[in-house]
Amino acid sequence: MKAATKNKSTSKDLVLGLGVTGLSVARYLRRNDRDATFVDSRNDPPGIDELGDVWPDADVILGKTTLPRGVSRIIVSPGVADSDKLLKAARKKKLEVVSDIEIFAREAEAPFVAITGSNGKSTVTTLLYHMCHADGRRVLAGGNLGEPALDLLDEDTPDVYVLELSSFQLQRTQSLPAEVAVLLNVSADHLDWHTDEAEYRQSKYRVYREARAAVINRADDAAVESAKDIEKIISFGLDAPAEGQYGIREDDGVDYLARGEILLIATTDVAIVGSHNQANALAALAAGELLGLKMPAMLQVLSEFPGLAHRMQFVARKGAVDYINDSKATNVAAAVASINSIKGNVVLVAGGDGKGGDFTDLATALEGKLRAAVLIGKDAEKIAKAIDTVLPVYFARDMDDAVGQAAAYAESDDTVLLAPACASLDQYQNYGARGDAFCSAVEALLR
């Protein structure tokens, strides 16, 4: 463990927003003997009790977000939007506003990989972590997934860090000299946080700005343009790849992940399912190559890693019907990818908080393969209007009701798919709780 800095800082930080990130910032500041005030607009925010354990005499302001005096820097949790009035006041006073990732990037003593995208970033982060481990590298992973980035700095320095980064974190990060930057895909999301879609997209593309090497989705022209000045670039896609690039090649009726003309592994031998996960696997291979990982170690991981919970997770098969939990499909593009990866007809369970998104593409994906849609949550009616050309559509009170209805509508060899196309916070603590509710409801059918 690293020793805390002994010299008390004369400057004062303001930590805006508690929760997981805010607590990690508190631990970091405490280790480094910094002075801080903690502010949250909620009267009883998550993490407030834990803050007392980390920092017993912490200066805490709850229930309002006014800017106190004597602050030199604002460290903001990802959930706090830039429109927050405290941040507006801070900018007027020209105070530094940073993310935890900005602080991590300044202090990390080992190279790091920065992975972002509208969908798939958790899967790729986890794949690359296991690939590094299989190749004998000392590796730590975190950021938007798992352990917060600043907590990683309190562990022994690894050979490499692997970070999943959100658009919120990237927007507030001034310098990000990643050893490898990976952008998987960009589709409209988080429009309830960002000013508009253009701002959201730019926050994703900035991952390349200071990177030493890049993995790009060659189908994304804006990504290609954003990374054009980086010397080392490897692309991935689901088409046939050029020499030195990653993609899909067919040989004797079998599809393979390929590097140029070299066939690497049959798609049927990749443990994670779905064409979108084939793209994720290709991106992980490209990032691993840029890190110097050995191919056999990476392919071993692809043949064994079953995927993360709530991401195209097979739950059960009952009455010749498969039940799949993709609760992490929290936006339309992710739900479309889920639907497209299913062969045969689908009974879709969807709904929640659409975050201002447009559900038109959902209707296109469902055309010709929808058996029925069972909708829940805040934006159920909005989804119903978007897919009214691919009826039938039904409404459910809760997840138990939704799964019960879906089971009744499903026919032999159909798939009941939870792909909400929405956030979960209107009904659940998070997408994991929603996925757990789906799994529990499915398990109840088996009794």
C-alpha positions as CSV (number, residue, x, y, z in Angstrom):
1,M,0.0,0.0,0.0
2,K,1.2,3.5,-0.7
3,A,2.0,5.7,2.3
4,A,-0.1,8.8,2.7
5,T,1.5,12.2,2.0
6,K,2.6,13.8,5.3
7,N,2.5,17.5,4.3
8,K,-1.0,19.0,4.7
9,S,-2.2,20.7,1.5
10,T,-3.2,24.4,1.9
11,S,-5.7,24.2,-1.0
12,K,-9.2,22.8,-0.6
13,D,-11.2,20.5,-2.8
14,L,-14.9,20.3,-3.1
15,V,-16.2,16.8,-3.8
16,L,-19.6,17.1,-5.6
17,G,-21.7,14.0,-5.3
18,L,-21.3,11.0,-3.0
19,G,-22.0,7.4,-4.0
20,V,-19.3,5.0,-5.2
21,T,-17.1,7.6,-7.0
22,G,-17.4,10.2,-4.2
23,L,-16.3,7.7,-1.6
24,S,-13.3,6.7,-3.7
25,V,-12.4,10.4,-4.0
26,A,-12.7,10.7,-0.2
27,R,-10.3,7.8,0.3
28,Y,-7.8,9.3,-2.2
29,L,-7.9,12.7,-0.6
30,R,-7.6,11.2,2.9
31,R,-4.6,9.2,1.9
32,N,-3.0,12.3,0.5
33,D,-3.9,14.5,3.5
34,R,-6.0,16.9,1.4
35,D,-8.6,19.3,2.8
36,A,-12.1,18.8,1.4
37,T,-15.8,19.7,1.6
38,F,-18.3,17.1,0.4
39,V,-21.5,18.4,-1.2
40,D,-24.6,16.5,-2.3
41,S,-28.0,17.9,-3.3
42,R,-29.7,14.9,-1.7
43,N,-30.5,14.9,2.0
44,D,-29.6,11.2,2.5
45,P,-27.2,10.3,-0.4
46,P,-25.8,6.8,-0.9
47,G,-22.5,6.5,0.8
48,I,-23.1,9.1,3.6
49,D,-22.6,6.5,6.3
50,E,-19.5,5.1,4.7
51,L,-18.1,8.6,4.4
52,G,-18.2,8.8,8.2
53,D,-16.0,5.7,8.4
54,V,-13.5,7.0,5.8
55,W,-13.4,10.6,7.1
56,P,-15.0,10.9,10.6
57,D,-14.8,14.7,10.9
58,A,-15.6,15.4,7.2
59,D,-17.1,18.8,6.3
60,V,-20.4,17.8,4.6
61,I,-23.1,19.9,3.1
62,L,-26.3,18.1,2.2
63,G,-29.6,19.1,0.5
64,K,-28.2,22.0,-1.5
65,T,-25.4,22.6,-4.0
66,T,-24.2,26.2,-3.3
67,L,-20.6,27.0,-3.8
68,P,-18.8,27.5,-0.4
69,R,-15.8,29.8,0.0
70,G,-12.2,28.8,0.0
71,V,-12.5,26.1,-2.7
72,S,-9.7,25.7,-5.2
73,R,-10.9,22.6,-7.2
74,I,-14.1,20.8,-7.8
75,I,-14.0,17.0,-8.2
76,V,-17.3,15.9,-9.7
77,S,-19.0,12.5,-9.6
78,P,-20.2,11.2,-13.0
79,G,-23.9,11.4,-12.2
80,V,-23.8,15.2,-11.7
81,A,-24.7,16.9,-14.9
82,D,-22.8,20.0,-16.2
83,S,-26.0,22.0,-15.8
84,D,-25.7,21.8,-12.0
85,K,-25.8,25.3,-10.6
86,L,-22.8,24.8,-8.4
87,L,-20.7,23.9,-11.4
88,K,-22.0,26.9,-13.3
89,A,-20.9,29.1,-10.3
90,A,-17.5,27.4,-10.2
91,R,-16.9,28.1,-13.9
92,K,-17.8,31.7,-13.5
93,K,-15.0,31.9,-10.8
94,K,-12.7,29.9,-13.2
95,L,-12.2,27.1,-10.7
96,E,-10.8,23.8,-11.9
97,V,-13.5,21.2,-12.5
98,V,-12.2,17.6,-12.9
99,S,-13.3,14.0,-12.9
100,D,-11.7,11.2,-10.8
101,I,-10.3,10.0,-14.1
102,E,-8.4,13.2,-14.6
103,I,-6.7,12.8,-11.2
104,F,-6.0,9.1,-12.0
105,A,-4.3,10.0,-15.3
106,R,-2.1,12.5,-13.6
107,E,-0.9,10.1,-11.0
108,A,-0.8,6.6,-12.5
109,E,2.7,5.2,-12.7
110,A,1.8,2.4,-15.2
111,P,0.4,2.6,-18.7
112,F,-3.4,2.3,-19.0
113,V,-5.9,1.3,-21.6
114,A,-9.0,3.6,-21.9
115,I,-12.1,1.8,-23.2
116,T,-15.4,3.5,-24.0
117,G,-18.4,3.1,-26.2
118,S,-22.2,3.3,-26.0
119,N,-22.3,-0.5,-25.7
120,G,-20.0,-3.3,-24.9
121,K,-17.3,-1.5,-22.9
122,S,-17.8,-3.6,-19.8
123,T,-17.4,-6.8,-21.8
124,V,-14.3,-5.6,-23.6
125,T,-12.7,-4.2,-20.4
126,T,-13.3,-7.6,-18.7
127,L,-12.0,-9.6,-21.7
128,L,-8.8,-7.5,-21.9
129,Y,-8.3,-7.9,-18.2
130,H,-8.4,-11.6,-18.5
131,M,-6.2,-11.6,-21.6
132,C,-3.5,-9.6,-19.7
133,H,-3.8,-12.0,-16.8
134,A,-3.6,-15.1,-19.1
135,D,-0.4,-13.6,-20.7
136,G,1.3,-13.2,-17.3
137,R,0.8,-9.4,-16.9
138,R,0.1,-7.9,-13.6
139,V,-3.2,-6.0,-14.3
140,L,-5.8,-4.0,-12.5
141,A,-9.2,-3.0,-14.0
142,G,-11.8,-0.5,-12.9
143,G,-13.2,2.9,-13.6
144,N,-16.8,2.9,-14.6
145,L,-16.8,-0.9,-14.0
146,G,-16.0,-2.5,-10.7
147,E,-13.3,-0.8,-8.6
148,P,-13.2,3.0,-8.9
149,A,-10.1,4.3,-10.6
150,L,-8.7,6.2,-7.6
151,D,-8.9,3.1,-5.5
152,L,-6.6,1.3,-8.0
153,L,-3.9,3.8,-7.1
154,D,-3.9,2.4,-3.5
155,E,-2.8,-1.0,-4.7
156,D,0.7,-2.2,-5.8
157,T,1.5,-0.7,-9.2
158,P,0.7,-3.2,-12.0
159,D,2.1,-3.7,-15.4
160,V,-1.0,-2.1,-16.9
161,Y,-4.4,-0.6,-15.9
162,V,-7.5,-1.3,-17.9
163,L,-10.2,1.4,-17.5
164,E,-13.8,1.5,-18.6
165,L,-14.8,5.1,-19.1
166,S,-18.2,6.7,-19.4
167,S,-19.1,9.8,-21.5
168,F,-19.5,11.7,-18.2
169,Q,-16.0,10.9,-17.1
170,L,-14.5,11.7,-20.4
171,Q,-16.2,15.0,-20.8
172,R,-14.5,16.3,-17.6
173,T,-11.1,14.8,-18.3
174,Q,-8.6,17.3,-19.6
175,S,-5.7,15.0,-20.4
176,L,-5.9,11.3,-21.0
177,P,-2.5,9.9,-22.2
178,A,-3.7,6.3,-22.7
179,E,-1.3,3.7,-23.9
180,V,-4.2,2.4,-25.9
181,A,-7.6,4.1,-26.5
182,V,-10.5,1.9,-27.6
183,L,-13.8,3.3,-28.9
184,L,-16.3,0.5,-29.6
185,N,-19.3,2.3,-31.0
186,V,-21.3,5.5,-30.6
187,S,-25.1,5.8,-30.6
188,A,-27.4,8.3,-29.0
189,D,-27.5,7.9,-25.2
190,H,-27.6,9.8,-22.0
191,L,-29.5,12.7,-23.7
192,D,-30.9,13.5,-20.2
193,W,-27.4,14.4,-19.1
194,H,-25.7,15.8,-22.1
195,T,-26.7,19.0,-23.8
196,D,-27.4,17.2,-27.1
197,E,-26.3,14.2,-29.1
198,A,-23.4,16.1,-30.6
199,E,-21.9,16.8,-27.2
200,Y,-22.4,13.1,-26.2
201,R,-20.6,12.0,-29.3
202,Q,-17.7,14.4,-28.9
203,S,-17.2,13.2,-25.3
204,K,-16.7,9.7,-26.6
205,Y,-14.3,10.7,-29.5
206,R,-12.1,12.7,-27.1
207,V,-10.7,9.3,-25.8
208,Y,-8.3,9.4,-28.7
209,R,-7.0,12.9,-28.2
210,E,-3.8,12.2,-26.2
211,A,-3.6,8.4,-26.9
212,R,-0.4,6.7,-28.0
213,A,-2.2,3.9,-29.9
214,A,-5.9,3.4,-30.9
215,V,-8.4,0.7,-31.7
216,I,-11.1,2.0,-34.0
217,N,-14.4,0.7,-35.4
218,R,-13.8,1.1,-39.1
219,A,-17.5,1.5,-39.7
220,D,-17.4,4.8,-37.8
221,D,-16.1,7.5,-40.0
222,A,-16.0,10.0,-37.2
223,A,-13.8,7.6,-35.1
224,V,-11.5,7.2,-38.1
225,E,-11.2,10.9,-38.4
226,S,-10.7,11.5,-34.6
227,A,-7.8,9.0,-34.5
228,K,-6.1,10.0,-37.7
229,D,-3.1,11.6,-36.1
230,I,-2.3,8.5,-33.9
231,E,0.7,6.6,-35.2
232,K,-0.4,3.1,-34.1
233,I,-4.0,2.2,-35.2
234,I,-5.7,-1.2,-35.5
235,S,-9.3,-1.4,-36.8
236,F,-12.0,-4.0,-36.1
237,G,-15.4,-4.7,-37.8
238,L,-17.7,-7.5,-38.7
239,D,-16.6,-7.4,-42.4
240,A,-13.6,-9.2,-43.9
241,P,-10.4,-7.4,-42.6
242,A,-7.4,-6.1,-44.5
243,E,-3.9,-7.2,-43.6
244,G,-3.1,-6.4,-39.9
245,Q,-6.8,-5.6,-39.1
246,Y,-9.5,-7.6,-37.3
247,G,-12.8,-8.9,-38.7
248,I,-14.8,-11.9,-39.7
249,R,-13.9,-14.3,-42.5
250,E,-15.9,-17.3,-43.8
251,D,-14.2,-20.5,-44.7
252,D,-16.1,-23.6,-45.8
253,G,-19.4,-22.4,-44.4
254,V,-17.9,-21.5,-41.0
255,D,-17.3,-17.9,-39.7
256,Y,-14.1,-17.1,-38.0
257,L,-12.6,-14.2,-36.1
258,A,-9.7,-13.2,-38.3
259,R,-6.6,-11.0,-38.4
260,G,-6.2,-10.1,-42.1
261,E,-6.4,-13.5,-43.9
262,I,-5.4,-15.5,-40.8
263,L,-8.3,-17.4,-39.3
264,L,-8.0,-17.2,-35.5
265,I,-11.1,-18.9,-33.9
266,A,-14.5,-20.1,-35.2
267,T,-17.3,-17.8,-33.9
268,T,-19.0,-20.9,-32.6
269,D,-16.0,-21.5,-30.3
270,V,-16.2,-18.0,-28.8
271,A,-17.9,-18.4,-25.4
272,I,-19.8,-15.2,-25.5
273,V,-22.8,-15.2,-27.8
274,G,-24.1,-12.7,-30.4
275,S,-22.7,-10.8,-33.3
276,H,-22.2,-7.7,-31.1
277,N,-20.0,-9.8,-28.8
278,Q,-18.0,-11.0,-31.8
279,A,-17.3,-7.3,-32.4
280,N,-16.3,-6.9,-28.7
281,A,-14.0,-9.9,-29.0
282,L,-12.3,-8.4,-32.1
283,A,-11.8,-5.1,-30.3
284,A,-10.2,-6.8,-27.3
285,L,-7.9,-8.7,-29.6
286,A,-6.8,-5.5,-31.3
287,A,-6.2,-3.8,-28.0
288,G,-4.3,-6.8,-26.7
289,E,-2.0,-6.8,-29.8
290,L,-1.2,-3.1,-29.2
291,L,-0.2,-4.1,-25.7
292,G,2.0,-6.9,-27.0
293,L,-0.1,-9.8,-25.6
294,K,0.4,-13.2,-27.1
295,M,-2.3,-14.5,-29.4
296,P,-2.7,-18.0,-27.8
297,A,-3.4,-16.4,-24.4
298,M,-6.0,-14.1,-25.9
299,L,-7.8,-16.9,-27.8
300,Q,-7.9,-19.1,-24.7
301,V,-9.8,-16.3,-22.9
302,L,-12.2,-16.0,-25.8
303,S,-12.9,-19.7,-25.7
304,E,-13.6,-19.7,-22.0
305,F,-15.0,-16.4,-20.9
306,P,-18.8,-16.8,-20.6
307,G,-19.7,-13.1,-20.5
308,L,-20.9,-10.8,-17.7
309,A,-24.1,-11.1,-15.8
310,H,-27.1,-9.2,-17.3
311,R,-25.4,-9.1,-20.7
312,M,-27.0,-11.7,-23.0
313,Q,-27.0,-14.0,-20.0
314,F,-28.7,-17.3,-20.7
315,V,-31.1,-17.9,-17.8
316,A,-33.1,-21.0,-18.6
317,R,-34.9,-23.1,-21.2
318,K,-38.5,-24.1,-20.5
319,G,-41.0,-25.6,-22.8
320,A,-38.6,-25.2,-25.8
321,V,-38.4,-21.4,-25.0
322,D,-35.1,-19.7,-24.1
323,Y,-35.0,-16.9,-21.6
324,I,-32.2,-14.4,-21.9
325,N,-31.3,-11.5,-19.6
326,D,-29.8,-8.5,-21.3
327,S,-30.8,-5.9,-18.7
328,K,-27.6,-4.0,-19.5
329,A,-29.2,-3.0,-22.8
330,T,-30.1,0.4,-21.3
331,N,-30.4,2.2,-24.6
332,V,-32.0,1.6,-28.0
333,A,-28.8,0.7,-29.8
334,A,-27.9,-2.0,-27.2
335,A,-31.4,-3.5,-27.4
336,V,-31.2,-3.5,-31.2
337,A,-27.9,-5.4,-31.0
338,S,-29.5,-7.9,-28.6
339,I,-32.5,-8.5,-30.9
340,N,-30.3,-8.8,-34.0
341,S,-28.2,-11.5,-32.3
342,I,-31.2,-13.8,-31.7
343,K,-32.1,-16.3,-34.3
344,G,-35.8,-17.0,-34.6
345,N,-38.8,-15.1,-33.1
346,V,-38.6,-12.9,-30.0
347,V,-40.9,-12.1,-27.2
348,L,-39.4,-8.8,-26.0
349,V,-39.6,-7.5,-22.4
350,A,-38.7,-3.8,-22.5
351,G,-39.3,-0.5,-20.9
352,G,-38.1,1.8,-18.2
353,D,-36.7,5.3,-18.4
354,G,-35.8,6.1,-22.0
355,K,-33.5,9.0,-21.1
356,G,-35.0,11.1,-23.9
357,G,-34.1,8.5,-26.6
358,D,-35.9,7.7,-29.9
359,F,-37.3,4.2,-30.1
360,T,-37.8,4.1,-33.9
361,D,-34.8,1.8,-34.5
362,L,-36.3,-0.7,-32.1
363,A,-39.3,-1.1,-34.4
364,T,-37.0,-1.7,-37.4
365,A,-35.1,-4.4,-35.6
366,L,-38.3,-6.2,-34.5
367,E,-39.9,-6.2,-37.9
368,G,-40.4,-9.8,-39.0
369,K,-39.2,-11.4,-35.8
370,L,-41.4,-10.1,-33.0
371,R,-43.9,-12.6,-31.5
372,A,-45.0,-10.1,-28.9
373,A,-43.7,-7.2,-26.8
374,V,-44.4,-6.9,-23.1
375,L,-43.7,-3.4,-21.8
376,I,-43.0,-2.0,-18.3
377,G,-42.0,1.2,-16.7
378,K,-42.1,4.9,-17.3
379,D,-41.8,5.0,-21.1
380,A,-43.8,1.9,-21.9
381,E,-46.4,3.9,-23.8
382,K,-43.7,5.7,-25.8
383,I,-42.2,2.4,-26.9
384,A,-45.6,1.1,-27.8
385,K,-46.2,4.1,-30.1
386,A,-42.8,3.5,-31.8
387,I,-43.4,-0.2,-32.5
388,D,-47.1,0.0,-33.3
389,T,-46.4,-1.4,-36.8
390,V,-45.0,-4.6,-35.3
391,L,-47.7,-5.4,-32.8
392,P,-48.9,-7.1,-30.7
393,V,-47.9,-5.1,-27.6
394,Y,-48.9,-5.7,-24.0
395,F,-48.3,-3.9,-20.8
396,A,-47.3,-5.3,-17.4
397,R,-47.4,-4.1,-13.8
398,D,-44.0,-5.4,-12.9
399,M,-41.3,-7.9,-13.9
400,D,-43.2,-10.9,-12.5
401,D,-46.2,-10.0,-14.5
402,A,-44.1,-9.3,-17.6
403,V,-42.3,-12.7,-17.5
404,G,-45.6,-14.5,-16.9
405,Q,-47.2,-12.8,-19.9
406,A,-44.1,-13.4,-22.1
407,A,-44.2,-17.1,-21.2
408,A,-47.8,-17.3,-22.3
409,Y,-47.2,-15.6,-25.6
410,A,-44.0,-17.5,-26.5
411,E,-44.1,-20.5,-28.8
412,S,-41.7,-23.4,-29.4
413,D,-38.1,-22.2,-30.2
414,D,-38.9,-18.6,-29.4
415,T,-36.7,-16.5,-27.1
416,V,-38.0,-14.4,-24.3
417,L,-35.5,-11.5,-24.3
418,L,-35.1,-8.8,-21.6
419,A,-33.6,-6.0,-23.6
420,P,-35.2,-2.9,-22.0
421,A,-33.7,-0.2,-24.3
422,C,-34.1,2.0,-21.2
423,A,-32.5,2.8,-17.9
424,S,-33.9,1.1,-14.8
425,L,-34.0,3.8,-12.2
426,D,-37.7,4.4,-12.5
427,Q,-38.4,1.0,-11.0
428,Y,-35.1,-0.5,-9.8
429,Q,-31.9,0.5,-8.0
430,N,-29.9,-0.3,-11.1
431,Y,-29.9,-2.5,-14.2
432,G,-28.5,-5.4,-12.1
433,A,-31.5,-5.4,-9.8
434,R,-33.8,-5.3,-12.8
435,G,-31.9,-8.3,-14.3
436,D,-32.1,-10.2,-11.0
437,A,-35.8,-9.6,-11.0
438,F,-36.1,-11.1,-14.4
439,C,-34.0,-14.1,-13.4
440,S,-36.1,-14.6,-10.3
441,A,-39.3,-14.4,-12.3
442,V,-38.0,-17.0,-14.8
443,E,-36.9,-19.3,-12.0
444,A,-40.4,-19.1,-10.5
445,L,-41.7,-20.5,-13.8
446,L,-39.5,-23.6,-13.4
447,R,-40.9,-24.5,-10.0
